[in-house]
């Protein structure tokens, strides 16, 4: 099982590597006045790179999360082409902007290129991403490749990610 998952991951990574562009990626959102992002050597940073993206904190050497001020994130967020996981529950761009009205000025928000990993929720709001994605990195990679390079893997469905509606 694990060999099959690993082989598929490597195949998808190679497909993404064939793309000439690497869209810039912003992650997470603020909570109680601070913004935690994944370090540049974290698992999420690796997934973004393997999917053919340019993570905004790829120059950071941390493997875990780093906590920044909202203003520090905004300085980099202005160049983001994709925004992943702005908060746990929003499903629309309007809900994301309601978290902080300054978001409306970000180009990525204006373009509507915001994605959240909450496609599979149970009746009580439990998110399957946090249960299953850890054993299926190949499927996480498929979702990220589809987000970053929509022309690739068009025949594959999204497993966890959904684009937020305007």
C-alpha positions as CSV (number, residue, x, y, z in Angstrom):
1,X,0.0,0.0,0.0
2,X,2.7,2.5,1.0
3,X,4.8,1.7,-2.0
4,X,1.8,2.4,-4.3
5,X,1.1,5.7,-2.6
6,X,4.8,6.7,-2.8
7,X,5.1,5.7,-6.5
8,X,2.0,7.7,-7.3
9,X,3.3,10.7,-5.4
10,X,6.6,10.6,-7.3
11,X,4.7,10.3,-10.6
12,X,2.6,13.4,-9.9
13,X,5.5,15.4,-8.6
14,X,7.3,14.7,-11.9
15,X,4.3,15.8,-13.9
16,X,4.1,19.1,-11.9
17,X,7.9,19.7,-12.4
18,X,7.3,19.8,-16.1
19,X,5.4,23.0,-15.8
20,X,7.3,26.2,-16.5
21,X,5.4,28.4,-14.0
22,X,5.4,28.3,-10.3
23,X,2.5,30.3,-8.8
24,X,3.2,31.9,-5.5
25,X,1.3,30.5,-2.5
26,X,0.1,32.1,0.8
27,X,-1.1,29.8,3.6
28,X,-3.4,30.1,6.6
29,X,-4.9,33.2,8.1
30,X,-4.8,35.3,11.2
31,X,-6.2,34.3,14.6
32,X,-6.3,36.6,17.6
33,X,-4.0,39.1,16.0
34,X,-1.2,36.8,14.8
35,X,-0.7,34.8,11.7
36,X,0.9,31.4,11.9
37,X,2.4,30.1,8.6
38,X,4.3,26.9,7.9
39,X,8.0,27.1,8.0
40,X,9.9,26.9,4.7
41,X,11.1,23.4,5.5
42,X,7.7,22.1,6.7
43,X,5.7,19.3,5.2
44,X,3.3,21.8,3.7
45,X,6.1,23.8,2.1
46,X,7.4,20.6,0.6
47,X,4.0,19.7,-0.8
48,X,3.6,23.1,-2.4
49,X,7.1,22.8,-4.0
50,X,6.4,19.3,-5.2
51,X,3.1,20.5,-6.7
52,X,4.9,23.2,-8.7
53,X,4.3,26.2,-6.4
54,X,6.5,28.9,-5.0
55,X,5.8,29.1,-1.3
56,X,6.1,32.7,0.1
57,X,8.2,31.5,3.1
58,X,10.4,29.0,1.2
59,X,13.4,31.1,2.4
60,X,12.6,30.2,6.0
61,X,14.5,27.4,7.7
62,X,11.9,26.2,10.2
63,X,10.2,22.8,9.9
64,X,7.2,23.8,12.0
65,X,5.0,26.8,12.1
66,X,6.2,30.4,12.5
67,X,4.1,33.1,14.2
68,X,4.1,36.5,12.5
69,X,2.2,39.8,12.8
70,X,-0.6,40.2,10.3
71,X,1.3,43.2,8.9
72,X,4.4,41.1,8.3
73,X,2.3,38.6,6.3
74,X,0.6,41.3,4.3
75,X,3.9,42.5,3.0
76,X,4.4,39.1,1.3
77,X,0.8,38.3,0.7
78,X,0.5,41.1,-1.9
79,X,2.4,38.9,-4.3
80,X,0.4,35.7,-3.7
81,X,-1.4,34.1,-6.6
82,X,-3.0,31.3,-4.6
83,X,-4.2,31.4,-1.0
84,X,-4.6,28.0,0.8
85,X,-6.5,27.4,4.1
86,X,-7.3,31.0,5.2
87,X,-9.4,29.7,8.1
88,X,-11.1,26.4,9.2
89,X,-14.7,27.0,8.2
90,X,-15.2,29.7,5.5
91,X,-16.6,28.5,2.1
92,X,-16.9,31.9,0.4
93,X,-14.6,34.8,-0.3
94,X,-17.0,37.1,1.6
95,X,-16.6,35.0,4.7
96,X,-12.8,35.3,4.4
97,X,-13.0,39.1,3.9
98,X,-15.3,39.3,7.0
99,X,-12.4,37.9,9.1
100,X,-10.4,41.1,8.2
101,X,-11.7,43.7,5.8
102,X,-8.1,44.5,4.7
103,X,-8.1,41.1,2.8
104,X,-10.4,42.7,0.2
105,X,-7.3,44.7,-1.0
106,X,-5.2,41.6,-1.7
107,X,-4.8,40.7,-5.4
108,X,-5.4,37.0,-4.6
109,X,-8.7,37.8,-3.0
110,X,-9.8,40.1,-5.9
111,X,-8.9,37.2,-8.2
112,X,-10.9,34.8,-6.1
113,X,-8.0,32.3,-6.0
114,X,-8.6,31.1,-2.4
115,X,-8.9,27.4,-1.6
116,X,-9.8,25.6,1.6
117,X,-9.3,22.0,2.6
118,X,-12.8,21.6,3.9
119,X,-14.5,19.8,1.0
120,X,-15.2,16.7,3.2
121,X,-16.9,17.7,6.4
122,X,-19.1,15.4,8.5
123,X,-22.5,16.4,10.0
124,X,-20.8,17.8,13.1
125,X,-18.1,19.7,11.2
126,X,-15.3,17.2,11.5
127,X,-12.8,17.6,8.6
128,X,-11.6,14.4,6.9
129,X,-8.5,16.2,5.7
130,X,-7.1,16.0,9.3
131,X,-8.0,12.3,9.5
132,X,-7.0,10.9,6.1
133,X,-4.6,13.2,4.3
134,X,-1.7,12.1,6.5
135,X,-1.8,8.6,4.9
136,X,-2.6,9.9,1.4
137,X,0.0,12.5,0.5
138,X,-0.5,11.5,-3.1
139,X,-4.1,12.7,-3.1
140,X,-3.1,16.0,-1.3
141,X,-0.5,16.5,-4.1
142,X,-3.2,15.9,-6.7
143,X,-5.4,18.6,-5.1
144,X,-2.5,21.0,-5.0
145,X,-1.4,20.4,-8.6
146,X,-5.0,20.9,-9.7
147,X,-5.1,24.2,-7.9
148,X,-1.6,25.5,-9.0
149,X,-1.8,24.0,-12.6
150,X,-5.5,23.6,-13.5
151,X,-4.5,22.3,-16.9
152,X,-3.0,19.2,-15.3
153,X,-5.0,16.3,-13.9
154,X,-8.3,17.7,-15.1
155,X,-9.8,14.2,-15.1
156,X,-9.1,13.7,-11.4
157,X,-11.6,14.9,-8.7
158,X,-10.6,17.0,-5.8
159,X,-10.4,15.0,-2.6
160,X,-10.2,17.7,0.1
161,X,-9.8,21.2,-1.4
162,X,-12.5,23.4,-2.8
163,X,-12.3,26.9,-4.3
164,X,-14.1,29.5,-2.3
165,X,-17.1,30.9,-4.0
166,X,-17.3,34.7,-4.7
